[in-house]
């Protein structure tokens, strides 16, 4: 693997200036190391997990004599969002259906509350569920029989 190429960006003497530089470049701490000259902090793009192709990093060296040197590597690349950045959610699916149906925000909120509560409070089990089953019989029916859904498990 090739070594990262660092380009000198700026030199600061005030801690507040470096904080604004970090905020402006949208980076967060990745690694902190103590070196002979002081302290070296490496920052990476705050959206690197969402955009795996973003290889932007900033390296800040806090010298013992209060001088602060900043170097950057590559540029932000937010062109392609990672395919696994977000897990699919049944709530998100409910919202997508509501928006496609033209519901207002308050109507969508009501639909999410009702449908999500129904999913969370219901139990799914084989249609011929019997409390007298042992685990082997239950597993056989689990894999072979159709399923029934109920909001009250005691029925």
WOKAMO-V90703 format. One record per residue. PHI is phi in whole degrees, -180 to 180 (999 if undefined). D_LAST is the distance of its C-alpha to the last C-alpha in Angstrom with 1 decimal. Layout:
BEGIN
phi = {PHI:PHI}
d_last = {D_LAST:D_LAST}
END
This chain:
BEGIN
phi = {999:-73:-71:-70:-97:-102:-114:-59:-108:-164:-127:-122:-122:-117:-63:-66:-65:-69:-63:-69:-63:-63:-65:-64:-90:57:-128:-134:-64:-106:-153:-127:-132:-96:-122:-61:-84:157:-134:-116:-120:-106:-113:-127:-56:-68:-107:-64:-73:-75:-119:-61:-82:-77:-109:-68:-140:-127:-117:-117:-112:-93:-76:-61:-90:74:-84:-126:-109:-121:-128:-124:-134:60:-129:-63:-134:-112:-74:-120:-77:-62:-71:-109:-68:-142:-80:-65:-129:-68:-65:-62:-65:-61:-65:-60:-64:-66:-66:-63:-82:82:-76:-75:-63:-69:-65:-63:-60:-64:-63:-62:-61:-71:-69:-68:-62:-62:-66:-74:-91:-96:-126:-112:-155:-59:-64:-107:-56:-136:-67:-83:-67:-92:-64:-68:-63:-63:-65:-61:-71:-56:-90:-115:-93:-68:-108:-123:-118:-139:-88:-127:-69:-79:-80}
d_last = {62.4:64.9:65.4:64.3:67.2:67.4:69.4:70.9:69.5:70.8:72.1:71.1:72.4:69.8:66.2:65.0:66.4:64.5:61.3:61.8:62.7:59.5:57.4:59.4:58.8:55.0:55.0:53.3:54.5:54.0:56.5:59.0:62.0:64.9:68.2:71.8:72.5:69.5:65.9:64.4:61.1:59.5:57.1:55.0:53.5:50.4:48.7:49.7:46.1:45.2:48.5:49.3:52.7:53.9:56.4:58.0:59.0:61.3:63.2:64.7:67.3:68.0:71.5:72.8:75.5:72.8:73.2:70.0:70.1:67.4:67.0:64.5:63.4:62.5:60.8:57.3:55.7:52.5:52.8:49.9:46.5:44.9:42.1:39.9:40.6:37.1:33.7:31.8:29.0:26.2:27.4:30.8:29.6:27.9:31.3:33.3:31.5:31.9:35.6:36.1:34.7:37.2:34.9:36.5:35.9:33.9:31.8:31.2:30.2:27.6:26.2:26.0:24.3:21.6:21.1:21.4:18.9:16.4:17.3:17.3:13.9:12.0:11.2:12.5:12.0:13.4:12.1:12.3:10.7:11.0:11.3:14.7:16.2:19.3:20.3:22.6:20.3:17.7:20.5:21.8:18.7:18.5:21.9:21.9:18.8:17.7:15.0:11.9:11.1:8.2:9.0:6.0:5.6:3.8:0.0}
END
